Amino acid sequence: EGRNCYRFVDGRTECGSCLDGYLEYEGSCYFVDEIGTAKFARVLTALLGRYLPEYADPSVSAEERAGRLRSWARAVGSWNSRVPPPAFRLGLNMETFLTPSERLGRLGNFLS
């Protein structure tokens, strides 16, 4: 399932964060390398529906959005799977899927 679980003597089970290389979404762990494949398409559609803001450029393909998610998911998974666990966890938000130009368009280009 992509996470460490421990079974205690009294029969209860406790599971931690997803392992490095996995993305956690709605209680499940998804292998990062599957992002962008047909197997992950339903989850990607749900993620885009939940996190992609209205001002996102509609000409950016789902494949490019999946690539952005894959990069971010690697960083998030690496952080969240640290031992001992980090003091805070990273997650997904609407910035996860935005291209640099979309971010600058929203924030204004203060660098130029």
MODELLER restraints for C-alpha pairs under 7 A, 6 or more apart:
rsr = mdl.restraints
at = mdl.atoms
rsr.add(forms.Gaussian(group=physical.xy_distance, feature=features.Distance(at['CA:1:A'], at['CA:29:A']), mean=6.31, stdev=0.5))
rsr.add(forms.Gaussian(group=physical.xy_distance, feature=features.Distance(at['CA:2:A'], at['CA:18:A']), mean=5.60, stdev=0.5))
rsr.add(forms.Gaussian(group=physical.xy_distance, feature=features.Distance(at['CA:2:A'], at['CA:19:A']), mean=5.62, stdev=0.5))
rsr.add(forms.Gaussian(group=physical.xy_distance, feature=features.Distance(at['CA:2:A'], at['CA:22:A']), mean=6.55, stdev=0.5))
rsr.add(forms.Gaussian(group=physical.xy_distance, feature=features.Distance(at['CA:2:A'], at['CA:29:A']), mean=5.55, stdev=0.5))
rsr.add(forms.Gaussian(group=physical.xy_distance, feature=features.Distance(at['CA:3:A'], at['CA:15:A']), mean=6.80, stdev=0.5))
rsr.add(forms.Gaussian(group=physical.xy_distance, feature=features.Distance(at['CA:3:A'], at['CA:16:A']), mean=6.33, stdev=0.5))
rsr.add(forms.Gaussian(group=physical.xy_distance, feature=features.Distance(at['CA:3:A'], at['CA:17:A']), mean=6.04, stdev=0.5))
rsr.add(forms.Gaussian(group=physical.xy_distance, feature=features.Distance(at['CA:3:A'], at['CA:18:A']), mean=4.35, stdev=0.5))
rsr.add(forms.Gaussian(group=physical.xy_distance, feature=features.Distance(at['CA:3:A'], at['CA:19:A']), mean=5.08, stdev=0.5))
rsr.add(forms.Gaussian(group=physical.xy_distance, feature=features.Distance(at['CA:4:A'], at['CA:15:A']), mean=5.73, stdev=0.5))
rsr.add(forms.Gaussian(group=physical.xy_distance, feature=features.Distance(at['CA:4:A'], at['CA:16:A']), mean=5.75, stdev=0.5))
rsr.add(forms.Gaussian(group=physical.xy_distance, feature=features.Distance(at['CA:5:A'], at['CA:13:A']), mean=6.67, stdev=0.5))
rsr.add(forms.Gaussian(group=physical.xy_distance, feature=features.Distance(at['CA:5:A'], at['CA:14:A']), mean=5.56, stdev=0.5))
rsr.add(forms.Gaussian(group=physical.xy_distance, feature=features.Distance(at['CA:5:A'], at['CA:15:A']), mean=4.02, stdev=0.5))
rsr.add(forms.Gaussian(group=physical.xy_distance, feature=features.Distance(at['CA:5:A'], at['CA:16:A']), mean=6.34, stdev=0.5))
rsr.add(forms.Gaussian(group=physical.xy_distance, feature=features.Distance(at['CA:6:A'], at['CA:13:A']), mean=5.50, stdev=0.5))
rsr.add(forms.Gaussian(group=physical.xy_distance, feature=features.Distance(at['CA:6:A'], at['CA:14:A']), mean=5.32, stdev=0.5))
rsr.add(forms.Gaussian(group=physical.xy_distance, feature=features.Distance(at['CA:6:A'], at['CA:15:A']), mean=6.24, stdev=0.5))
rsr.add(forms.Gaussian(group=physical.xy_distance, feature=features.Distance(at['CA:7:A'], at['CA:13:A']), mean=4.41, stdev=0.5))
rsr.add(forms.Gaussian(group=physical.xy_distance, feature=features.Distance(at['CA:7:A'], at['CA:14:A']), mean=6.62, stdev=0.5))
rsr.add(forms.Gaussian(group=physical.xy_distance, feature=features.Distance(at['CA:17:A'], at['CA:80:A']), mean=6.68, stdev=0.5))
rsr.add(forms.Gaussian(group=physical.xy_distance, feature=features.Distance(at['CA:17:A'], at['CA:81:A']), mean=6.09, stdev=0.5))
rsr.add(forms.Gaussian(group=physical.xy_distance, feature=features.Distance(at['CA:18:A'], at['CA:24:A']), mean=6.10, stdev=0.5))
rsr.add(forms.Gaussian(group=physical.xy_distance, feature=features.Distance(at['CA:18:A'], at['CA:29:A']), mean=5.77, stdev=0.5))
rsr.add(forms.Gaussian(group=physical.xy_distance, feature=features.Distance(at['CA:18:A'], at['CA:81:A']), mean=6.42, stdev=0.5))
rsr.add(forms.Gaussian(group=physical.xy_distance, feature=features.Distance(at['CA:19:A'], at['CA:77:A']), mean=6.72, stdev=0.5))
rsr.add(forms.Gaussian(group=physical.xy_distance, feature=features.Distance(at['CA:19:A'], at['CA:81:A']), mean=5.42, stdev=0.5))
rsr.add(forms.Gaussian(group=physical.xy_distance, feature=features.Distance(at['CA:20:A'], at['CA:77:A']), mean=4.82, stdev=0.5))
rsr.add(forms.Gaussian(group=physical.xy_distance, feature=features.Distance(at['CA:20:A'], at['CA:78:A']), mean=4.83, stdev=0.5))
rsr.add(forms.Gaussian(group=physical.xy_distance, feature=features.Distance(at['CA:20:A'], at['CA:81:A']), mean=5.50, stdev=0.5))
rsr.add(forms.Gaussian(group=physical.xy_distance, feature=features.Distance(at['CA:21:A'], at['CA:31:A']), mean=6.20, stdev=0.5))
rsr.add(forms.Gaussian(group=physical.xy_distance, feature=features.Distance(at['CA:21:A'], at['CA:32:A']), mean=5.56, stdev=0.5))
rsr.add(forms.Gaussian(group=physical.xy_distance, feature=features.Distance(at['CA:21:A'], at['CA:74:A']), mean=5.83, stdev=0.5))
rsr.add(forms.Gaussian(group=physical.xy_distance, feature=features.Distance(at['CA:21:A'], at['CA:77:A']), mean=5.79, stdev=0.5))
rsr.add(forms.Gaussian(group=physical.xy_distance, feature=features.Distance(at['CA:21:A'], at['CA:78:A']), mean=6.86, stdev=0.5))
rsr.add(forms.Gaussian(group=physical.xy_distance, feature=features.Distance(at['CA:22:A'], at['CA:29:A']), mean=5.75, stdev=0.5))
rsr.add(forms.Gaussian(group=physical.xy_distance, feature=features.Distance(at['CA:22:A'], at['CA:30:A']), mean=5.19, stdev=0.5))
rsr.add(forms.Gaussian(group=physical.xy_distance, feature=features.Distance(at['CA:22:A'], at['CA:31:A']), mean=4.49, stdev=0.5))
rsr.add(forms.Gaussian(group=physical.xy_distance, feature=features.Distance(at['CA:22:A'], at['CA:32:A']), mean=5.09, stdev=0.5))
rsr.add(forms.Gaussian(group=physical.xy_distance, feature=features.Distance(at['CA:22:A'], at['CA:77:A']), mean=5.80, stdev=0.5))
rsr.add(forms.Gaussian(group=physical.xy_distance, feature=features.Distance(at['CA:23:A'], at['CA:29:A']), mean=5.40, stdev=0.5))
rsr.add(forms.Gaussian(group=physical.xy_distance, feature=features.Distance(at['CA:23:A'], at['CA:30:A']), mean=4.99, stdev=0.5))
rsr.add(forms.Gaussian(group=physical.xy_distance, feature=features.Distance(at['CA:23:A'], at['CA:31:A']), mean=6.36, stdev=0.5))
rsr.add(forms.Gaussian(group=physical.xy_distance, feature=features.Distance(at['CA:23:A'], at['CA:32:A']), mean=6.03, stdev=0.5))
rsr.add(forms.Gaussian(group=physical.xy_distance, feature=features.Distance(at['CA:23:A'], at['CA:73:A']), mean=5.66, stdev=0.5))
rsr.add(forms.Gaussian(group=physical.xy_distance, feature=features.Distance(at['CA:23:A'], at['CA:77:A']), mean=6.10, stdev=0.5))
rsr.add(forms.Gaussian(group=physical.xy_distance, feature=features.Distance(at['CA:24:A'], at['CA:30:A']), mean=6.38, stdev=0.5))
rsr.add(forms.Gaussian(group=physical.xy_distance, feature=features.Distance(at['CA:32:A'], at['CA:70:A']), mean=6.00, stdev=0.5))
rsr.add(forms.Gaussian(group=physical.xy_distance, feature=features.Distance(at['CA:32:A'], at['CA:73:A']), mean=6.65, stdev=0.5))
rsr.add(forms.Gaussian(group=physical.xy_distance, feature=features.Distance(at['CA:32:A'], at['CA:74:A']), mean=6.79, stdev=0.5))
rsr.add(forms.Gaussian(group=physical.xy_distance, feature=features.Distance(at['CA:34:A'], at['CA:40:A']), mean=6.09, stdev=0.5))
rsr.add(forms.Gaussian(group=physical.xy_distance, feature=features.Distance(at['CA:35:A'], at['CA:66:A']), mean=6.13, stdev=0.5))
rsr.add(forms.Gaussian(group=physical.xy_distance, feature=features.Distance(at['CA:35:A'], at['CA:70:A']), mean=6.09, stdev=0.5))
rsr.add(forms.Gaussian(group=physical.xy_distance, feature=features.Distance(at['CA:36:A'], at['CA:63:A']), mean=6.16, stdev=0.5))
rsr.add(forms.Gaussian(group=physical.xy_distance, feature=features.Distance(at['CA:36:A'], at['CA:66:A']), mean=5.20, stdev=0.5))
rsr.add(forms.Gaussian(group=physical.xy_distance, feature=features.Distance(at['CA:51:A'], at['CA:93:A']), mean=5.80, stdev=0.5))
rsr.add(forms.Gaussian(group=physical.xy_distance, feature=features.Distance(at['CA:51:A'], at['CA:94:A']), mean=4.54, stdev=0.5))
rsr.add(forms.Gaussian(group=physical.xy_distance, feature=features.Distance(at['CA:52:A'], at['CA:94:A']), mean=5.43, stdev=0.5))
rsr.add(forms.Gaussian(group=physical.xy_distance, feature=features.Distance(at['CA:52:A'], at['CA:97:A']), mean=6.56, stdev=0.5))
rsr.add(forms.Gaussian(group=physical.xy_distance, feature=features.Distance(at['CA:53:A'], at['CA:94:A']), mean=6.21, stdev=0.5))
rsr.add(forms.Gaussian(group=physical.xy_distance, feature=features.Distance(at['CA:56:A'], at['CA:98:A']), mean=6.98, stdev=0.5))
rsr.add(forms.Gaussian(group=physical.xy_distance, feature=features.Distance(at['CA:56:A'], at['CA:102:A']), mean=6.48, stdev=0.5))
rsr.add(forms.Gaussian(group=physical.xy_distance, feature=features.Distance(at['CA:57:A'], at['CA:102:A']), mean=6.96, stdev=0.5))
rsr.add(forms.Gaussian(group=physical.xy_distance, feature=features.Distance(at['CA:65:A'], at['CA:97:A']), mean=5.44, stdev=0.5))
rsr.add(forms.Gaussian(group=physical.xy_distance, feature=features.Distance(at['CA:68:A'], at['CA:96:A']), mean=6.88, stdev=0.5))
rsr.add(forms.Gaussian(group=physical.xy_distance, feature=features.Distance(at['CA:68:A'], at['CA:97:A']), mean=5.75, stdev=0.5))
rsr.add(forms.Gaussian(group=physical.xy_distance, feature=features.Distance(at['CA:69:A'], at['CA:96:A']), mean=6.15, stdev=0.5))
rsr.add(forms.Gaussian(group=physical.xy_distance, feature=features.Distance(at['CA:69:A'], at['CA:97:A']), mean=6.03, stdev=0.5))
rsr.add(forms.Gaussian(group=physical.xy_distance, feature=features.Distance(at['CA:72:A'], at['CA:96:A']), mean=6.58, stdev=0.5))
rsr.add(forms.Gaussian(group=physical.xy_distance, feature=features.Distance(at['CA:76:A'], at['CA:90:A']), mean=5.67, stdev=0.5))
rsr.add(forms.Gaussian(group=physical.xy_distance, feature=features.Distance(at['CA:76:A'], at['CA:91:A']), mean=6.51, stdev=0.5))
rsr.add(forms.Gaussian(group=physical.xy_distance, feature=features.Distance(at['CA:80:A'], at['CA:86:A']), mean=6.65, stdev=0.5))
rsr.add(forms.Gaussian(group=physical.xy_distance, feature=features.Distance(at['CA:80:A'], at['CA:89:A']), mean=5.56, stdev=0.5))
rsr.add(forms.Gaussian(group=physical.xy_distance, feature=features.Distance(at['CA:80:A'], at['CA:90:A']), mean=6.54, stdev=0.5))
